[in-house]
């Protein structure tokens, strides 16, 4: 099928439309790894009424913007989507997609410019999650795009130099007799890119003795590894997701710990604070933009009470603490909550609970005795805040709300009731935490 690509849409695909049929209707066709204006011969992979998915069989007319991808696994690995696009153009496309998504889903017309925060496009990730193959020979890899088939890799150009060195060394050493029960391994590097934590996910039949023996070998042969923690497998739950969701920037669940060797946590130093981050805890993955993100979210904010929702290990609370008398910070993950308690001063109260439960049964139930907060910061996972939380935010009536989003669709859904309640968007920021991918991190500064 010969197609002309109209535009890029959220999710990494280009949109094309077939000529109208006898009924006057056309079909939308989604094609990955293309650019607006290109003409392609596409092979249709899936088809439903009114919509189809395809792949490029032949590039008939290429965009002058098209460049050669740097990664040898591009178009095979499900992690990156935009490496065929120059970086400055990636930013422009993402800004358009963010603006169009807000308008399409919630009829939100941004009246302000979107301020762009660029990242170095390579070696920016401080964390990577690798699939592990132990037979017939040891290999590390990712999922192939559109499937859960294993793709062995030798490097990842968007991961930090330390992560790549450890990957290479582990492959050169043949996995150091990695136990067959190990299914995935996650590596998290500190801010200096000098030390890292490793945590592995293992099948039920894992023998604790074998795991600890392997961990000790890893720490001896790869001295950059400060510690290794083993958790029960999450492969079954992770395979429910698309393989294209390799970029993990959402709050993790708390898996069952099976064994632990060496350090349980690592110290992550930002411009003004140092954070304890344990194995399995959530922390922002772009090592270049953490300080800039914190500055925009917390800058010029001061008052009596602040709420920090989906607080993680305290990234924003630690920065807000000098400017507020009291901060109530809510985090559901027990792992992140334990780190949070260690990372913030005494005027920050760490609450271990789901945000919706806390707002409805604790904070709001204390009113009118408890004052309305002067500021609410929320950084929900990709699923967004949801109706219960946004209803509570409207009832709280804080004069300022700062929403950190990793999904423009759920952002649009959550913003609609806030804007209807009298909030307006003072500033819109796009942080490119994930160059080379379709993922969009945004920060909306709301006021009423």
C-alpha positions as CSV (number, residue, x, y, z in Angstrom):
1,X,0.0,0.0,0.0
2,X,1.4,3.4,-1.0
3,X,1.0,5.9,1.7
4,X,1.9,9.6,2.4
5,X,2.8,10.3,6.0
6,X,0.8,13.3,7.4
7,X,2.3,13.7,10.9
8,X,3.8,12.0,13.9
9,X,1.5,11.0,16.8
10,X,2.1,10.0,20.4
11,X,3.4,6.4,20.6
12,X,6.1,6.8,17.9
13,X,4.1,6.2,14.8
14,X,3.4,8.3,11.7
15,X,-0.2,8.7,10.6
16,X,-1.3,8.2,7.0
17,X,-4.7,7.8,5.5
18,X,-5.9,5.7,2.6
19,X,-8.0,7.2,-0.2
20,X,-11.7,7.2,0.5
21,X,-13.5,4.0,-0.4
22,X,-16.9,3.5,-2.0
23,X,-18.6,4.5,1.3
24,X,-16.6,7.8,1.4
25,X,-14.5,6.7,4.3
26,X,-10.8,6.5,4.6
27,X,-8.7,4.3,6.9
28,X,-6.1,5.6,9.3
29,X,-2.8,3.7,9.0
30,X,-0.1,3.9,11.7
31,X,3.5,3.3,10.5
32,X,6.6,3.5,12.7
33,X,10.1,4.9,11.9
34,X,8.8,7.5,9.4
35,X,8.7,11.3,9.1
36,X,6.0,13.7,8.0
37,X,6.0,14.2,4.2
38,X,7.6,10.9,3.4
39,X,6.0,8.5,0.9
40,X,6.3,4.8,1.8
41,X,5.2,1.5,0.5
42,X,3.8,-0.1,3.6
43,X,3.0,-3.7,4.5
44,X,-0.2,-4.0,6.5
45,X,0.4,-6.0,9.7
46,X,-3.0,-5.5,11.5
47,X,-6.3,-4.2,10.4
48,X,-9.5,-3.3,12.2
49,X,-12.5,-1.3,11.0
50,X,-11.2,2.1,10.1
51,X,-7.7,1.6,11.3
52,X,-4.6,-0.4,10.5
53,X,-1.0,-0.8,11.5
54,X,1.8,-1.2,9.0
55,X,5.5,-1.3,8.5
56,X,7.7,0.3,5.9
57,X,8.4,-2.2,3.1
58,X,10.2,0.5,0.9
59,X,10.9,4.2,1.4
60,X,9.8,5.8,-1.8
61,X,10.4,9.4,-1.0
62,X,12.5,10.3,2.1
63,X,12.3,13.4,4.2
64,X,15.3,15.7,3.9
65,X,15.4,15.6,7.7
66,X,16.1,11.8,7.8
67,X,19.4,10.8,9.3
68,X,21.2,7.5,9.9
69,X,20.5,6.0,13.3
70,X,23.5,5.7,15.5
71,X,22.3,2.5,17.4
72,X,23.0,-0.8,15.5
73,X,19.8,-2.2,17.1
74,X,17.4,0.6,16.0
75,X,14.2,-0.7,14.4
76,X,14.8,-4.0,16.1
77,X,14.8,-3.0,19.8
78,X,11.5,-1.7,21.2
79,X,13.2,1.1,23.3
80,X,13.8,3.9,20.8
81,X,11.6,5.3,18.1
82,X,13.1,8.6,16.8
83,X,16.8,7.9,16.1
84,X,16.2,8.6,12.4
85,X,15.2,12.2,13.3
86,X,17.7,15.0,14.1
87,X,17.5,15.8,17.8
88,X,16.3,19.4,17.4
89,X,13.5,18.2,15.2
90,X,12.6,15.5,17.7
91,X,12.0,18.3,20.2
92,X,9.8,20.2,17.8
93,X,7.7,17.1,17.0
94,X,7.2,16.4,20.7
95,X,6.1,19.9,21.4
96,X,3.5,19.7,18.6
97,X,2.3,16.3,19.8
98,X,1.9,17.5,23.4
99,X,-0.1,20.5,22.2
100,X,-2.3,18.4,19.9
101,X,-2.9,15.8,22.5
102,X,-4.2,18.3,25.1
103,X,-6.5,19.8,22.4
104,X,-7.7,16.5,21.1
105,X,-8.5,14.7,24.4
106,X,-9.6,17.6,26.6
107,X,-10.1,20.6,24.2
108,X,-7.3,22.4,26.0
109,X,-5.8,25.2,24.0
110,X,-2.4,26.1,25.4
111,X,-2.2,29.9,25.4
112,X,1.4,29.9,26.4
113,X,4.5,28.7,24.6
114,X,5.9,25.3,25.5
115,X,9.3,25.9,27.0
116,X,11.7,23.2,25.8
117,X,14.4,21.6,28.1
118,X,16.8,19.6,25.9
119,X,19.0,16.8,27.0
120,X,22.2,15.5,25.5
121,X,20.8,12.8,23.2
122,X,23.2,10.0,24.1
123,X,24.4,8.3,27.3
124,X,21.7,10.0,29.3
125,X,20.1,7.1,31.1
126,X,21.3,6.3,34.7
127,X,19.3,3.1,34.7
128,X,18.6,0.2,32.3
129,X,16.7,-3.0,32.6
130,X,18.1,-6.0,30.7
131,X,16.6,-9.3,29.8
132,X,18.9,-12.2,30.7
133,X,19.5,-15.3,28.7
134,X,21.6,-18.0,30.3
135,X,21.3,-20.8,27.8
136,X,22.6,-22.0,25.3
137,X,25.0,-19.1,26.2
138,X,24.9,-16.1,28.4
139,X,23.5,-12.9,26.7
140,X,21.9,-9.6,27.7
141,X,19.3,-7.9,25.7
142,X,15.9,-6.2,25.3
143,X,12.6,-7.2,23.7
144,X,12.3,-7.0,19.9
145,X,9.8,-4.3,18.9
146,X,6.2,-5.4,19.0
147,X,7.0,-8.7,20.7
148,X,8.5,-10.4,23.7
149,X,11.2,-12.1,21.6
150,X,14.7,-11.7,23.0
151,X,17.1,-9.4,21.2
152,X,20.7,-9.8,22.3
153,X,22.7,-6.5,22.5
154,X,26.2,-5.6,23.2
155,X,25.7,-1.9,24.0
156,X,23.0,0.7,24.5
157,X,24.0,4.2,23.2
158,X,21.4,6.0,25.4
159,X,22.7,4.4,28.6
160,X,25.5,6.0,30.6
161,X,29.1,5.0,29.9
162,X,29.3,3.1,33.2
163,X,26.2,1.0,32.4
164,X,27.7,0.2,29.0
165,X,31.1,-0.7,30.5
166,X,29.5,-3.1,33.0
167,X,27.3,-4.7,30.3
168,X,30.4,-5.2,28.1
169,X,32.5,-6.6,31.0
170,X,29.7,-9.0,32.0
171,X,29.3,-10.3,28.5
172,X,33.1,-10.7,28.1
173,X,33.1,-12.8,31.3
174,X,30.3,-15.0,30.0
175,X,27.9,-14.0,32.8
176,X,30.2,-15.4,35.5
177,X,28.1,-18.5,35.8
178,X,24.8,-16.6,36.1
179,X,22.2,-18.8,37.7
180,X,19.5,-20.0,35.3
181,X,16.8,-18.6,37.6
182,X,17.9,-15.0,36.8
183,X,15.5,-13.5,34.2
184,X,16.2,-9.8,34.3
185,X,18.8,-7.5,35.7
186,X,18.5,-3.8,36.3
187,X,21.5,-1.5,36.7
188,X,21.3,2.0,38.4
189,X,24.3,4.3,38.3
190,X,25.0,7.2,40.7
191,X,25.2,10.8,39.5
192,X,29.0,10.7,39.0
193,X,28.6,7.5,36.9
194,X,31.2,5.8,39.0
195,X,29.2,3.3,41.2
196,X,26.0,1.3,40.6
197,X,23.5,-0.9,42.2
198,X,22.3,-4.1,40.5
199,X,19.0,-5.8,41.2
200,X,17.9,-9.0,39.5
201,X,14.5,-10.6,39.1
202,X,14.4,-14.4,39.5
203,X,12.1,-17.3,38.9
204,X,10.5,-19.1,41.9
205,X,13.0,-22.0,41.8
206,X,15.9,-19.7,42.6
207,X,18.3,-21.1,45.2
208,X,19.3,-18.3,47.6
209,X,22.8,-19.9,48.0
210,X,23.4,-19.8,44.2
211,X,22.2,-16.2,44.0
212,X,24.5,-15.0,46.7
213,X,27.5,-16.9,45.3
214,X,26.9,-15.1,41.9
215,X,26.5,-11.7,43.6
216,X,29.8,-12.1,45.4
217,X,31.5,-13.0,42.1
218,X,29.9,-10.0,40.4
219,X,31.1,-7.6,43.2
220,X,34.6,-9.1,43.0
221,X,35.0,-9.0,39.2
222,X,33.1,-5.8,38.6
223,X,34.1,-3.5,41.5
224,X,31.9,-0.7,40.3
225,X,28.9,-2.7,41.6
226,X,28.2,-1.7,45.2
227,X,25.6,-4.3,45.8
228,X,23.2,-6.8,44.3
229,X,19.6,-7.4,45.4
230,X,17.4,-10.3,44.2
231,X,13.7,-10.0,43.8
232,X,11.0,-12.5,42.8
233,X,10.2,-12.4,39.1
234,X,8.1,-9.7,37.5
235,X,8.3,-11.1,34.0
236,X,4.7,-12.2,33.9
237,X,3.4,-8.8,34.8
238,X,5.9,-6.9,32.6
239,X,5.0,-9.0,29.6
240,X,1.4,-7.7,29.8
241,X,2.9,-4.4,28.7
242,X,3.9,-3.6,25.2
243,X,7.6,-4.3,24.5
244,X,7.8,-0.6,23.4
245,X,7.4,0.4,27.1
246,X,11.1,-0.4,27.9
247,X,11.5,3.2,29.2
248,X,10.7,2.7,32.9
249,X,9.8,6.0,34.4
250,X,6.8,5.0,36.4
251,X,6.6,4.1,40.1
252,X,7.5,0.5,40.7
253,X,5.6,-2.1,42.7
254,X,7.4,-3.6,45.8
255,X,8.5,-7.1,44.7
256,X,9.5,-9.7,47.2
257,X,13.1,-9.7,48.2
258,X,14.9,-13.1,47.9
259,X,18.5,-12.3,48.8
260,X,20.8,-9.3,49.1
261,X,24.6,-8.9,48.9
262,X,26.7,-5.7,49.5
263,X,25.1,-2.3,49.6
264,X,21.3,-2.1,49.6
265,X,21.2,1.5,48.5
266,X,23.3,4.1,46.6
267,X,23.8,7.8,47.2
268,X,22.7,10.0,44.3
269,X,24.0,13.5,44.5
270,X,22.2,16.4,42.7
271,X,23.2,20.1,42.7
272,X,21.8,20.8,46.2
273,X,20.8,17.5,47.8
274,X,22.0,13.9,48.2
275,X,19.4,11.1,48.1
276,X,19.5,7.6,49.3
277,X,18.1,5.4,46.5
278,X,17.5,1.7,47.3
279,X,17.3,-1.2,44.9
280,X,13.8,-1.2,43.4
281,X,13.1,2.5,44.3
282,X,12.0,5.0,41.7
283,X,14.3,7.9,40.6
284,X,14.3,10.0,37.5
285,X,16.4,8.2,34.8
286,X,17.9,11.2,32.9
287,X,21.1,12.1,34.6
288,X,21.4,15.4,32.9
289,X,18.1,17.1,33.6
290,X,17.4,16.2,37.3
291,X,18.5,19.6,38.6
292,X,16.6,21.6,35.9
293,X,13.5,19.6,36.5
294,X,13.6,20.2,40.3
295,X,14.3,23.9,39.7
296,X,11.2,24.3,37.5
297,X,8.9,22.3,39.8
298,X,9.9,23.9,43.0
299,X,11.2,27.3,42.0
300,X,9.7,30.5,43.5
301,X,7.4,28.4,45.7
302,X,7.0,29.2,49.4
303,X,4.4,29.3,52.0
304,X,3.1,27.4,55.1
305,X,1.9,24.0,53.8
306,X,2.8,22.0,50.7
307,X,1.6,18.6,49.5
308,X,4.0,16.4,47.5
309,X,2.0,13.6,46.0
310,X,3.6,10.4,44.4
311,X,6.7,11.7,46.2
312,X,9.1,8.9,45.4
313,X,12.4,9.1,47.4
314,X,11.8,12.9,48.1
315,X,13.2,14.5,45.0
316,X,10.9,17.5,45.2
317,X,10.2,17.5,49.0
318,X,13.9,18.0,49.8
319,X,14.1,21.0,47.6
320,X,10.8,22.5,48.9
321,X,11.6,22.0,52.6
322,X,13.5,25.2,53.2
323,X,10.6,27.3,51.8
324,X,7.6,25.7,53.6
325,X,6.9,25.2,57.3
326,X,5.2,21.9,56.8
327,X,5.2,19.4,53.9
328,X,3.0,16.3,53.7
329,X,4.5,13.9,51.2
330,X,2.7,10.7,50.1
331,X,4.3,7.6,48.5
332,X,2.7,4.2,48.1
333,X,5.9,2.2,47.4
334,X,7.4,0.9,50.7
335,X,10.8,0.9,49.2
336,X,10.7,4.5,48.0
337,X,9.0,5.6,51.3
338,X,11.8,4.1,53.4
339,X,14.3,6.1,51.3
340,X,12.1,9.2,51.5
341,X,12.3,9.2,55.4
342,X,16.1,9.3,55.2
343,X,16.2,12.0,52.5
344,X,14.1,14.9,54.0
345,X,14.3,17.1,57.1
346,X,12.0,17.1,60.1
347,X,9.4,19.5,58.7
348,X,8.5,17.0,56.0
349,X,6.0,14.3,57.1
350,X,6.4,11.1,55.0
351,X,3.1,9.3,54.6
352,X,3.1,5.7,53.3
353,X,-0.2,5.4,51.5
354,X,-1.9,5.6,48.1
355,X,-2.4,9.3,47.1
356,X,-6.2,8.9,46.6
357,X,-6.6,7.1,50.0
358,X,-4.6,9.8,51.8
359,X,-6.5,12.7,50.3
360,X,-9.9,11.3,50.8
361,X,-9.6,9.7,54.3
362,X,-6.8,11.7,55.9
363,X,-6.0,15.2,54.7
364,X,-9.5,16.2,53.6
365,X,-11.1,14.7,56.6
366,X,-9.0,17.0,58.8
367,X,-10.5,20.1,57.3
368,X,-11.5,22.8,58.1
369,X,-9.1,22.4,61.0
370,X,-6.3,21.6,58.6
371,X,-5.4,24.5,56.3
372,X,-5.6,24.3,52.5
373,X,-2.1,23.9,51.1
374,X,-0.3,26.7,49.5
375,X,1.2,24.4,46.9
376,X,0.5,20.9,45.5
377,X,3.1,19.0,43.6
378,X,2.1,15.7,41.9
379,X,4.2,13.4,39.8
380,X,2.0,10.4,39.1
381,X,2.9,7.3,37.1
382,X,1.9,6.9,33.4
383,X,-1.7,6.1,34.4
384,X,-2.1,9.6,35.7
385,X,-3.8,10.9,38.9
386,X,-7.3,9.9,38.0
387,X,-10.8,11.1,39.0
388,X,-10.6,10.6,42.7
389,X,-7.3,12.6,43.1
390,X,-8.4,15.4,40.7
391,X,-11.7,15.8,42.6
392,X,-9.7,16.1,45.8
393,X,-7.4,18.7,44.3
394,X,-10.4,20.8,43.3
395,X,-11.8,20.5,46.8
396,X,-8.5,21.4,48.4
397,X,-8.4,24.6,46.3
398,X,-4.6,25.2,46.5
399,X,-3.6,28.4,44.8
400,X,-0.8,26.7,42.9
401,X,-0.6,23.1,41.5
402,X,2.5,21.8,39.7
403,X,1.8,18.7,37.7
404,X,4.7,16.5,36.4
405,X,3.5,14.2,33.7
406,X,5.1,11.3,31.7
407,X,2.0,10.8,29.5
408,X,0.2,13.6,27.6
409,X,-3.0,11.7,27.3
410,X,-3.5,11.1,31.0
411,X,-2.3,14.7,31.6
412,X,-5.0,16.0,29.4
413,X,-7.7,13.9,31.2
414,X,-6.5,15.1,34.6
415,X,-6.1,18.8,33.7
416,X,-9.7,19.1,32.3
417,X,-11.5,19.2,35.8
418,X,-8.8,21.5,37.2
419,X,-9.2,24.0,34.4
420,X,-13.0,23.7,34.7
421,X,-12.6,24.6,38.4
422,X,-10.9,27.8,37.7
423,X,-7.2,26.9,37.4
424,X,-5.2,28.2,34.4
425,X,-1.9,27.2,33.0
426,X,0.8,29.8,33.8
427,X,3.7,27.9,32.3
428,X,4.1,24.7,30.2
429,X,7.4,22.9,30.1
430,X,8.6,19.9,28.0
431,X,11.5,18.1,29.5
432,X,13.1,15.7,27.0
433,X,14.0,13.0,29.6
434,X,14.0,10.4,26.9
435,X,15.7,11.5,23.6
436,X,15.4,9.1,20.8
437,X,12.0,7.8,22.1
438,X,8.4,9.0,21.8
439,X,8.1,9.6,25.5
440,X,7.2,13.1,26.7
441,X,7.8,14.5,30.2
442,X,6.0,17.7,30.8
443,X,5.5,20.1,33.7
444,X,2.4,22.3,34.0
445,X,2.4,25.1,36.4
446,X,-1.2,25.9,37.4
447,X,-2.7,28.8,39.4
448,X,-6.1,30.0,40.4
